[in-house]
Amino acid sequence: MKQKIVMKVQMNCQKCRTQALKHVAEAGGVDFVGLEGSEKDKVVVIGEGVDAVKLAAGLRKKVGHTDLISVAEIK
């Protein structure tokens, strides 16, 4: 089951964005990682068997405040 996870992450600089994308890309089962939103503050993850809660908790530790916005199944 592929799923799309959208998280809003507090990223103040380019280094923070890079660190967030690297952390998410290292997670198992991730197929796609990207940034969304007008301020590029939303991290979009598409993958199979990705644990959204663990991903958000890891981003909170590495980057900063993280809100889990949505988890949806892709058909």
Secondary structure as the mmCIF struct_conf table of DSSP 4:
data_model
#
loop_
_struct_conf.conf_type_id
_struct_conf.id
_struct_conf.beg_label_comp_id
_struct_conf.beg_label_asym_id
_struct_conf.beg_label_seq_id
_struct_conf.end_label_comp_id
_struct_conf.end_label_asym_id
_struct_conf.end_label_seq_id
STRN STRN1 LYS A 2 VAL A 9
BEND BEND1 CYS A 13 CYS A 13
HELX_RH_AL_P HELX_RH_AL_P1 GLN A 14 ALA A 25
TURN_TY1_P TURN_TY1_P1 GLU A 26 GLU A 26
BEND BEND2 ALA A 27 ALA A 27
TURN_TY1_P TURN_TY1_P2 GLY A 28 GLY A 29
STRN STRN2 VAL A 30 GLU A 36
BEND BEND3 GLY A 37 GLY A 37
TURN_TY1_P TURN_TY1_P3 SER A 38 GLU A 39
BEND BEND4 LYS A 40 LYS A 40
STRN STRN3 LYS A 42 GLU A 48
BEND BEND5 GLY A 49 GLY A 49
HELX_RH_AL_P HELX_RH_AL_P2 ALA A 52 LYS A 62
TURN_TY1_P TURN_TY1_P4 VAL A 63 VAL A 63
BEND BEND6 GLY A 64 GLY A 64
STRN STRN4 THR A 66 GLU A 73
#
